[in-house]
Amino acid sequence: MTYCKMVHRWLTILLLSLSMIGWLYGLLDSRFLVTFTTEGVISGLKMYVVDSRGGAIACMLLALFFLGTWPAILTLLERRGRLPQHTYLDYTITNLLAAVIIAFTFGEFGHTNDDIPNFLVQLSQNNWPSVLFAMGGGVVLSLGNLSTQYAWAFVGLSVTSVICSSITVVIGTTLNYFLDDKINRAEILFPGVACFLIAVCFGSVVHTSNAKDNEAKLDKVEDPHIGGEGKDLEYGSGNAGNANTGTANFLIELESRRAIKVFGKSTLTGLAICLFSGLCCSLFTPLFNLATNDQWHTLEDGVPHLSVYTTFFYFSCSCFVIAIILNITFLYHPMFNLPQSSIKAYLNDWEGRGWAFLAGLLCGFGNGLQFMGGQAAGYAAADAVQVSLKSVLLNLIVQLSNALF
């Protein structure tokens, strides 16, 4: 069982790696092959706009680092027993802060003009159709990230990353390809999408295999405090007591310490959460694309398109509002039998708060950089490359941690 599990896991990583290489090639050979001339780095006359291949690739690489690390931080906090509602409230505050910083720096560089107005100028313009698209993108991303936080507990960080990323690419990249007027190379882009479809299947197989493996381990251990079946918990750090990672004792110690209790829960619960999260995350970049490029011509004549920075600000504001409403609700009416909390308890919970703040900043700056690169490269290529890189990085982090600990 353990051997099969490792085969499935590494095969999934291989599929994602092939997809990453193909999409990076598509990124470099699309119509986005402009020269390394003006990067849009303020010439003193206009706003900073990424409009070169080098600039977009730099944004992608920075975004990869940011977006590839914050999920691991939130997972670590949950496994240490911090309530996910508390963590997500902290995370969403600094996530919005990152958008505000980007808007008032990059969005305010240079002198404003009628074609490319600065951030503050656009706040007063009649661009509400685009604003609504941006806010819609923030809503679905907030729902996607929130559900992903629970999926990590049920399915594991590695498998959740594979399944959610694959669904995001299959749907989101396809939508962005047509919204971008097919500027990317379909013969490269869509074979990569097919690889992700296969990865979804392998991710489900890995989860099922892990669940059965853990169930077999726990069946050998008599413990009166555990009821039901053991599920997917193999992705943990080696710090749960003195037990070896992956053993039955490790699973028991981890379950007793973590915030979200998953013993006795159905295998389908985690997969259903992954599916919902993937569907939500697949829609936020197409909506962001519509907000910045107005492909449906919803703006009045003479009204300039929203800049990436203004769009990202509205996007993050709606993401923040939805996250605050839902998580305050979950404080008093928690899901999955989590303990009830309160605003007072949240404010007094400083354990791990700094890490949650850091995760929010990483995610906020990562999303901003991804959108900056997407505006230049085309959102289909940018989304596909970024999601595949992020998924591979997360899987490698999990494999490395398991090997070391």
C-alpha positions as CSV (number, residue, x, y, z in Angstrom):
1,M,0.0,0.0,0.0
2,T,2.8,2.4,0.9
3,Y,4.7,1.7,-2.3
4,C,1.6,2.3,-4.4
5,K,1.0,5.6,-2.5
6,M,4.5,6.8,-3.3
7,V,4.1,5.8,-7.0
8,H,0.8,7.7,-7.3
9,R,2.3,10.8,-5.6
10,W,5.4,11.0,-7.7
11,L,3.5,10.3,-10.9
12,T,1.2,13.2,-10.1
13,I,4.2,15.5,-9.6
14,L,5.6,14.3,-12.9
15,L,2.4,15.2,-14.7
16,L,2.4,18.7,-13.2
17,S,6.0,19.2,-14.1
18,L,5.3,18.3,-17.8
19,S,2.4,20.7,-17.7
20,M,4.6,23.4,-16.3
21,I,7.2,23.0,-19.0
22,G,4.7,23.1,-21.8
23,W,2.9,26.2,-20.5
24,L,6.2,28.0,-19.9
25,Y,7.1,27.3,-23.5
26,G,3.6,28.6,-24.6
27,L,4.2,31.7,-22.5
28,L,7.5,32.4,-24.3
29,D,6.2,31.7,-27.9
30,S,2.8,33.3,-27.8
31,R,2.1,36.7,-29.3
32,F,3.5,38.0,-26.1
33,L,7.0,37.9,-27.8
34,V,7.7,41.5,-27.4
35,T,11.2,42.8,-27.0
36,F,12.8,43.7,-23.7
37,T,12.4,47.3,-24.5
38,T,10.2,49.4,-22.2
39,E,9.2,47.5,-19.1
40,G,6.8,50.2,-18.1
41,V,9.1,50.9,-15.2
42,I,8.2,54.5,-14.8
43,S,9.8,56.6,-17.3
44,G,8.6,59.5,-15.1
45,L,5.6,60.0,-17.4
46,K,3.3,57.1,-16.8
47,M,2.2,54.4,-14.4
48,Y,4.3,51.3,-14.0
49,V,2.9,48.7,-16.4
50,V,4.5,45.3,-17.1
51,D,4.6,45.0,-20.9
52,S,7.6,42.8,-21.6
53,R,8.5,39.1,-21.5
54,G,11.2,39.6,-18.9
55,G,8.9,41.6,-16.6
56,A,6.1,39.1,-16.8
57,I,8.5,36.2,-16.1
58,A,9.9,38.0,-13.1
59,C,6.4,38.6,-11.8
60,M,5.6,34.9,-12.2
61,L,8.7,33.8,-10.3
62,L,8.1,36.1,-7.4
63,A,4.4,35.1,-7.3
64,L,5.5,31.5,-7.3
65,F,7.5,32.0,-4.1
66,F,4.7,33.9,-2.4
67,L,1.7,31.7,-3.5
68,G,3.7,28.5,-3.0
69,T,4.4,29.1,0.7
70,W,1.3,30.6,2.4
71,P,-0.9,27.4,2.2
72,A,1.8,25.5,4.1
73,I,1.8,28.2,6.8
74,L,-2.0,27.9,7.3
75,T,-1.9,24.1,7.3
76,L,0.8,24.2,10.0
77,L,-1.3,26.5,12.2
78,E,-4.3,24.2,12.0
79,R,-2.2,21.2,12.9
80,R,-0.9,23.0,15.9
81,G,-4.5,23.5,17.1
82,R,-5.3,27.0,16.1
83,L,-8.9,27.5,15.0
84,P,-9.2,28.1,11.2
85,Q,-11.6,30.9,11.8
86,H,-9.0,32.8,13.9
87,T,-6.3,32.1,11.4
88,Y,-8.4,33.2,8.3
89,L,-9.5,36.4,10.0
90,D,-5.8,37.3,10.6
91,Y,-4.8,36.2,7.1
92,T,-7.5,38.2,5.3
93,I,-6.5,41.5,7.1
94,T,-3.0,41.5,5.7
95,N,-4.2,40.1,2.4
96,L,-6.2,43.3,2.0
97,L,-3.2,45.4,3.3
98,A,-1.0,44.0,0.5
99,A,-3.6,45.1,-2.1
100,V,-3.7,48.6,-0.6
101,I,0.1,48.8,-0.7
102,I,0.2,47.8,-4.3
103,A,-2.5,50.3,-5.3
104,F,-0.8,53.2,-3.6
105,T,2.6,52.4,-4.9
106,F,2.6,50.9,-8.4
107,G,-0.9,52.3,-9.0
108,E,0.2,55.9,-8.2
109,F,3.6,56.0,-9.9
110,G,4.0,58.6,-12.6
111,H,1.6,61.3,-13.9
112,T,-2.0,60.4,-14.7
113,N,-3.5,60.8,-18.1
114,D,-6.8,60.0,-19.9
115,D,-5.6,56.7,-21.3
116,I,-4.0,55.3,-18.2
117,P,-5.4,57.1,-15.1
118,N,-3.8,56.5,-11.7
119,F,-5.5,54.5,-9.0
120,L,-7.1,57.4,-7.1
121,V,-8.4,58.9,-10.3
122,Q,-10.1,55.7,-11.3
123,L,-11.9,55.5,-8.0
124,S,-14.2,58.3,-9.0
125,Q,-14.8,57.2,-12.6
126,N,-18.0,55.6,-13.9
127,N,-16.5,52.1,-14.3
128,W,-18.9,50.1,-12.2
129,P,-19.5,47.3,-14.6
130,S,-15.8,46.4,-14.4
131,V,-15.7,47.0,-10.7
132,L,-18.5,44.4,-10.3
133,F,-16.5,41.9,-12.3
134,A,-13.5,42.6,-10.0
135,M,-15.6,42.2,-6.9
136,G,-17.1,39.0,-8.2
137,G,-13.7,37.6,-8.7
138,G,-12.8,38.5,-5.1
139,V,-16.0,36.7,-3.8
140,V,-15.2,33.4,-5.6
141,L,-11.6,33.5,-4.6
142,S,-12.5,34.1,-0.9
143,L,-14.9,31.2,-1.0
144,G,-12.3,29.0,-2.8
145,N,-9.5,29.8,-0.3
146,L,-11.8,29.4,2.7
147,S,-13.0,26.0,1.6
148,T,-9.4,25.0,0.7
149,Q,-8.4,25.6,4.3
150,Y,-10.8,22.8,5.4
151,A,-9.9,20.6,2.5
152,W,-6.2,20.6,3.6
153,A,-7.3,18.9,6.9
154,F,-9.5,16.2,5.2
155,V,-7.4,15.5,2.1
156,G,-3.9,16.7,2.9
157,L,-2.0,19.7,1.4
158,S,-0.4,17.8,-1.4
159,V,-3.5,16.1,-2.8
160,T,-5.7,19.2,-2.3
161,S,-3.1,21.2,-4.3
162,V,-3.2,18.7,-7.2
163,I,-7.0,18.5,-7.4
164,C,-7.8,22.2,-6.9
165,S,-5.0,23.3,-9.2
166,S,-6.1,20.9,-11.9
167,I,-9.7,22.0,-11.8
168,T,-8.6,25.6,-11.8
169,V,-6.5,25.1,-14.9
170,V,-9.0,23.0,-16.8
171,I,-11.8,25.6,-16.4
172,G,-10.0,28.9,-15.8
173,T,-7.4,28.5,-18.5
174,T,-10.0,27.5,-21.1
175,L,-12.2,30.6,-20.2
176,N,-9.2,32.9,-20.3
177,Y,-8.0,31.5,-23.6
178,F,-11.1,32.7,-25.3
179,L,-11.3,35.9,-23.3
180,D,-7.7,36.7,-24.4
181,D,-8.8,36.4,-28.0
182,K,-6.7,33.2,-28.4
183,I,-3.4,34.9,-28.1
184,N,-1.7,31.9,-26.6
185,R,-0.8,28.7,-28.6
186,A,-3.6,26.2,-28.3
187,E,-1.5,23.3,-29.5
188,I,0.7,23.8,-26.4
189,L,-1.9,25.1,-23.9
190,F,-4.5,22.4,-24.2
191,P,-2.3,19.3,-24.1
192,G,-1.2,20.7,-20.8
193,V,-4.9,21.1,-19.7
194,A,-5.3,17.4,-20.6
195,C,-2.4,16.5,-18.3
196,F,-4.2,18.3,-15.5
197,L,-7.4,16.3,-16.2
198,I,-5.3,13.2,-15.7
199,A,-3.8,14.7,-12.5
200,V,-7.3,15.1,-11.1
201,C,-7.9,11.4,-11.4
202,F,-4.5,10.5,-9.9
203,G,-5.1,12.9,-7.0
204,S,-8.4,11.2,-6.2
205,V,-6.7,7.8,-6.3
206,V,-3.9,9.0,-4.0
207,H,-6.5,10.3,-1.5
208,T,-8.4,7.0,-1.5
209,S,-5.1,5.0,-1.2
210,N,-4.0,7.2,1.7
211,A,-7.3,6.8,3.5
212,K,-7.2,3.0,3.2
213,D,-3.6,2.9,4.3
214,N,-4.4,5.0,7.4
215,E,-7.5,2.9,8.2
216,A,-5.4,-0.2,8.1
217,K,-2.8,1.3,10.5
218,L,-5.5,2.5,12.9
219,D,-7.3,-0.8,12.9
220,K,-4.2,-2.3,14.5
221,V,-4.3,0.2,17.4
222,E,-6.8,-0.1,20.2
223,D,-7.6,3.4,21.4
224,P,-10.9,4.2,23.1
225,H,-10.7,7.8,22.2
226,I,-10.9,7.1,18.5
227,G,-14.1,6.3,16.7
228,G,-14.8,5.6,13.1
229,E,-12.3,5.3,10.3
230,G,-8.9,7.0,10.0
231,K,-8.6,9.3,7.1
232,D,-6.0,11.2,5.1
233,L,-3.5,12.5,7.7
234,E,-0.1,11.4,6.3
235,Y,1.0,14.9,5.4
236,G,2.2,16.3,8.7
237,S,5.4,17.5,10.2
238,G,7.4,15.1,12.3
239,N,6.7,17.0,15.5
240,A,3.6,15.2,16.7
241,G,5.1,13.9,20.0
242,N,7.8,11.3,19.5
243,A,5.9,9.1,17.0
244,N,7.4,8.5,13.6
245,T,5.7,10.3,10.7
246,G,3.0,8.2,9.1
247,T,2.6,5.7,11.8
248,A,-0.6,5.0,13.7
249,N,0.7,6.7,16.8
250,F,1.6,9.8,14.8
251,L,-1.9,9.9,13.3
252,I,-3.5,9.6,16.8
253,E,-1.3,12.3,18.3
254,L,-1.9,14.6,15.3
255,E,-5.7,14.1,15.6
256,S,-5.7,14.9,19.3
257,R,-3.7,18.1,18.7
258,R,-5.2,19.6,15.5
259,A,-8.1,22.0,15.3
260,I,-10.2,20.2,12.7
261,K,-11.0,16.6,13.8
262,V,-11.2,14.3,10.7
263,F,-11.4,10.8,12.2
264,G,-14.7,9.2,11.3
265,K,-15.4,11.6,8.4
266,S,-16.3,10.3,5.0
267,T,-13.6,10.2,2.3
268,L,-16.0,11.9,-0.1
269,T,-16.2,14.9,2.3
270,G,-12.7,16.0,1.5
271,L,-13.0,15.4,-2.2
272,A,-16.3,17.4,-2.4
273,I,-14.6,20.3,-0.6
274,C,-11.8,20.1,-3.1
275,L,-14.2,20.1,-6.0
276,F,-16.0,23.2,-4.7
277,S,-12.8,25.0,-4.0
278,G,-11.5,24.2,-7.5
279,L,-14.7,25.5,-9.2
280,C,-14.5,28.7,-7.2
281,C,-10.8,29.3,-7.9
282,S,-11.3,28.6,-11.6
283,L,-13.5,31.6,-12.0
284,F,-11.6,34.4,-10.3
285,T,-9.0,35.0,-13.0
286,P,-11.6,35.1,-15.9
287,L,-13.6,37.7,-13.8
288,F,-10.4,39.7,-13.2
289,N,-9.7,39.4,-16.9
290,L,-13.1,40.8,-17.8
291,A,-12.6,43.7,-15.3
292,T,-9.3,44.8,-16.7
293,N,-9.9,44.3,-20.4
294,D,-13.7,44.8,-20.8
295,Q,-14.1,42.1,-23.5
296,W,-17.9,42.4,-23.2
297,H,-17.9,46.2,-23.8
298,T,-19.8,47.0,-20.7
299,L,-18.0,50.4,-20.1
300,E,-19.4,53.6,-21.6
301,D,-17.4,55.2,-24.5
302,G,-14.5,57.2,-23.3
303,V,-14.2,55.4,-19.9
304,P,-10.7,53.8,-19.7
305,H,-10.3,50.2,-18.6
306,L,-9.5,49.6,-15.0
307,S,-5.8,49.2,-14.3
308,V,-4.5,46.0,-12.8
309,Y,-3.9,47.9,-9.5
310,T,-7.4,49.4,-9.3
311,T,-9.0,46.0,-10.2
312,F,-6.9,44.2,-7.6
313,F,-8.0,46.7,-5.0
314,Y,-11.7,46.2,-5.6
315,F,-11.0,42.5,-5.9
316,S,-9.3,42.3,-2.5
317,C,-12.0,44.5,-0.8
318,S,-14.8,42.1,-1.8
319,C,-12.5,39.1,-0.8
320,F,-12.0,40.8,2.6
321,V,-15.7,41.5,3.2
322,I,-16.9,38.0,2.4
323,A,-14.1,36.4,4.5
324,I,-15.0,38.6,7.5
325,I,-18.7,37.9,7.3
326,L,-18.3,34.1,6.9
327,N,-15.6,33.7,9.5
328,I,-17.4,35.8,12.1
329,T,-20.4,33.6,11.4
330,F,-18.3,30.5,11.8
331,L,-17.0,31.7,15.2
332,Y,-20.5,31.3,16.6
333,H,-21.8,28.6,14.3
334,P,-18.7,26.5,13.4
335,M,-18.6,23.7,10.8
336,F,-17.3,20.1,11.2
337,N,-17.9,20.1,15.0
338,L,-15.2,22.7,15.7
339,P,-15.4,24.3,19.1
340,Q,-17.5,27.5,19.3
341,S,-15.5,30.7,19.6
342,S,-16.2,34.5,19.9
343,I,-14.8,37.8,18.7
344,K,-13.3,38.3,22.2
345,A,-11.6,34.9,22.1
346,Y,-10.3,35.7,18.6
347,L,-8.8,39.0,19.7
348,N,-7.1,37.3,22.7
349,D,-5.7,34.5,20.5
350,W,-2.1,35.6,19.7
351,E,-0.8,32.1,19.3
352,G,0.4,31.9,15.6
353,R,-1.0,35.3,14.7
354,G,2.2,36.5,13.3
355,W,2.4,33.5,10.9
356,A,-1.2,34.1,9.8
357,F,-0.4,37.7,9.1
358,L,2.6,36.6,7.1
359,A,0.5,34.2,5.1
360,G,-1.9,37.0,4.2
361,L,0.9,39.2,3.0
362,L,2.4,36.4,0.9
363,C,-0.9,35.6,-0.7
364,G,-1.8,39.2,-1.4
365,F,1.5,40.1,-3.0
366,G,1.5,36.8,-4.9
367,N,-1.9,37.4,-6.4
368,G,-0.9,41.0,-7.3
369,L,2.2,39.9,-9.1
370,Q,0.3,37.1,-10.9
371,F,-2.2,39.6,-12.2
372,M,0.5,42.0,-13.3
373,G,2.2,39.3,-15.3
374,G,-1.2,38.1,-16.6
375,Q,-2.0,41.5,-18.1
376,A,1.1,41.3,-20.2
377,A,1.3,37.6,-21.0
378,G,-2.4,36.8,-21.4
379,Y,-4.3,35.4,-18.4
380,A,-4.6,32.0,-19.9
381,A,-0.8,31.4,-20.0
382,A,-0.2,33.3,-16.8
383,D,-2.8,31.4,-14.9
384,A,-1.8,28.0,-16.3
385,V,1.9,28.4,-15.7
386,Q,1.4,29.9,-12.2
387,V,-1.0,27.3,-11.0
388,S,1.2,24.4,-12.2
389,L,4.4,25.9,-10.8
390,K,2.6,26.5,-7.4
391,S,1.2,23.0,-7.3
392,V,4.6,21.4,-8.1
393,L,6.3,23.5,-5.5
394,L,3.8,22.5,-2.8
395,N,4.1,18.9,-3.7
396,L,7.9,19.1,-3.5
397,I,7.7,20.8,-0.2
398,V,5.6,18.0,1.2
399,Q,7.9,15.3,-0.2
400,L,11.0,17.0,1.2
401,S,9.4,17.5,4.6
402,N,8.4,13.8,4.7
403,A,11.9,12.7,3.7
404,L,13.6,14.9,6.3
405,F,11.2,14.2,9.2
